[in-house]
Amino acid sequence: TKAIEEARRLNPTFVPALISAAELRMEAGKLDEAGELSKQALSLAPKDPRTWNFAATLALARGDTGAALESFDKALALNPRYTDARIARLSIFIGLGRSGEADRDLEYLKANSPNDPRGNYLRAVQLAKRGDNNGARDALNDVVRVLDPAPRDVLRKRGPQLLLLAGVAHYSLGSGEKSRSYLEDYLKLYPGHVGARRLLASIYLSLGDSRQAISILEPARRAAHTWHE
C-alpha cells in the first residue's frame, strides 16, 4: 500500500498506480473512492484495456451488470486476448443465460487459452446446464489436470480464487479429500467466505465428522447473527 501511494505521489498520472490504489479501495469497500480513481485512470488512458477492465469489475461490485458488460466489451475491443476480461464477461453471460454469447467466448478461449482452468470450469458449468454431464466432467478434469501439479504457493500468488476453483472442481468430480485440502487452504486466506465454508462442512458431514462440520460452519453462523442484530 505504501509503495502504491508513493508511486502516486511521485507521478499522479501513473495509471498502473491509480488502478492499484483503486483496487485497494474497492477491496476495502470504499466504492466511491475507487470510482473516482477509476475515472481518473480512464481519462488519462482511455485506450488502455486495464482501465476498462477495472471499471467493469467495479461496476460488478456495485451490482451494475449492464455497465460491467459495456466496460468488458471495451476492454476486449482494445485487446481481444485479455483473458481476465473475457472470462469475467463469460461468467456474466452464463449467469444471465445468454448462451449464444457465452458460446462465442468459450470458443475463443478454447482456441487461444485452452488450458486456462477458469475457462474450462465455466465450460463445465455451461455443459452441465445443457445436460451434457460427460462433457462437463471432461472439462472439470481439464481444470484439475492443470491445477493439481501446481505448488500451493504458486496458486496463492497467481490468485487465491484458483484454490477455490480447484476445491469446487474436485467436489464436483467426487474427490472429497482433494476438495477438502484446497478449501481449507482457501479459507485460511478468506475465512469469511460462506460458500466455501458450507461446501467444506458438507464434505466433513459426508465423512461422518459432524463435529468438524459444525466447527466449520460456526464462524458463518456467528457472522450472520451479528449482521441481523
N, C-alpha and C positions, 0 to 999 in steps of 0.2 A: 504493500500500500504506500509506504513512504517513497519507494522508488518511482511509483507511478506519479505521485503528486510532485515529486522533484522534477520529473521529466516534463510535466505540465508547466511547472514554474519556469523552467529554462526555455521552454518553447510551447507557449499556449496554443499554437496551431498544429501541434504534432498529433495527427489523427489517431494513430495507434494508442497513444496515451489517453486521449479523450475517450476512446471506446473502452479501454481497460477500466478507466475511472467510472464510466457509466455502468459497466458490468458489475463493479463492486457495489454501486448504489442500488442497482436492481436486486442483487443478492441480499442486500440489507433491507429490502422492502421500500426503499426511497425512490419510488417510481417517478415522481415529479422531477426530482433532481436528475435521475437517469435520463428522463425525456429531454431536459434542457441540454445536457451534454450530447445526446444523440442528435439533436437539431444542429448544434454547433458542428459536429462531425459531418453531417450531411451537407451543410452549407459550404464547408471547406473542401469536401471531397465527394461531390455528388456522383462521380463515376467510379468510386471505389466500392466494389460489391460488399466489402466487410461492413461498411456503414449501413447499407440496406439490410444486410443480414441481422445486424444488431437491432435495427428499427423494427424488424419483423418479430424478433424474439421478445422485445419489449412490448409490442402490441399483444402478443400472446399472453404475456404476464398480466396485461390489463384486461384480458378477456375479449379482445377485439380481433376475431378470426379474419374478418374481411380485410382489415388493414394489414394484418400479418401476411396474408396471401399476396396482396399487392406488393409489399416490400420484398417478399421472397421472389416474386416474379421479376422485379427489377434487378435483384442481386444476380439471378440466373441469366437474365438477358445480358448482363455485363460479363458474366463468367459462367458459361453452361457447365463447367467442370467443378463448380463449387459444391462439393458433395454434401457438406453440412447443411447448406440451404436447401438442396434438393431433397434430402432425407426428411428435413423438418416439414417441407411442403407436402411431401408424400404422406407423412403421418397425418396431416390435416385432411388431405383428400380421402384417405381411408376412413378416418373418423366421421367425415361428412357423407360417406357413401358415394363419392364421386369416382366411380370405378374406372371410367374411361381415362380420366386424367391421371389417376393413380397408376393405371397400367402403363401409360406412356413413361412416367417417371421410373417405374420398375424396369421397363425395357432399357431405358438409358443407363440405369445403374448396372444392369446385367452386362451390358456391352462395355461399360467404362470402369466400373468398380465391382467386379463380380465377387470379390472376396470380402467386401465390407460387411461385417456382421450385423450392422444396423439395417442395411438394405435387405439382407437375407431374412432377418427377423420380420420386417414389415412384409416381405414376400410371403412368409409363412402365415401371417395374420390375414392377408388378402386371400390366400388359397383356402384357408380354413373357413373364411366367411362364405366361400363358394362351395363348401362341402368337399373340397379336394384334400382329404386328410393325408393321403400318401404324399402328395406334393408338399403339403405343409410340413410333414415330418422330414422330408428331404431337405427343405430349406432350413429347418431348425438344426439338423445335423451339420449343415454348412456353417451355421453360427458357431456351434461348439467346436467344430474342427479347427476354426481359426483362433478362438479364444482360449481353449484348454491348454495349448502348448505355451501360451504367453505367461511369463512370470507375473505374479500378482502386483508387484511394484510397478511393472510396466503398464498394467491395466489401470492402476490408480493414477498414474501420470498422464496417460492418454485420455482418461476420462472415467471417473468412478462409475458412471452410468453403464459402462461395459460390464462391471461386476454384476449389476442388477440384471442386465440383459442376459448374461450367462446363467444366472440363477433361474430366471424365468424360463429360458430355453430348456435347461436341464429338467426343470419341474415338468414342463410340457411333454418331455420325452420319457418321463417316468424315472429319471435318475435322481432320486430324492437326496442321496448322500452328497452328490456333487452340487446339487442345488443349494443344500444347506450350507456348504462351505462358502460358496460365493455370496449368499445372502448375509451370512454372519460378517464377512469382510465388508460388505457394503454398509451394513448397519453400524459398524464401528465408525464409519465416516459420516453417515447420515442417520443417526439414531431416531430421528423423528419421522422417518418415512413409514407411514401407517401401512401402506400396501405391502411393503417388504416384510414388515412385522407379521402381518396376517398370513402371508404365504409361508414364512418360516415356521410360524406356530402350527399351521396345518401339516407341515412336514413332521414336526415333533409329535403331533397327535397320531399321524399315520404310523409312527414308530412306537406308539404306546406310551410316550413320555408326556403325560398330561401336565405334570408339574412344570416341566421346562416350557411347555406351550403357554401356560398361564403366565410364567415369568416374562416370556417374550411379549405377551400382549399387555401386561400391566402398565408399562410406560404410556402406551397409546390410550389406555382407559383413563389414566390419571390426567393426561393432556386434554382428552375430550371433556372430562368432568370439570377441569379448570376453565375451559373455554365456555362452558354452559353456565358457570356461576356468574 
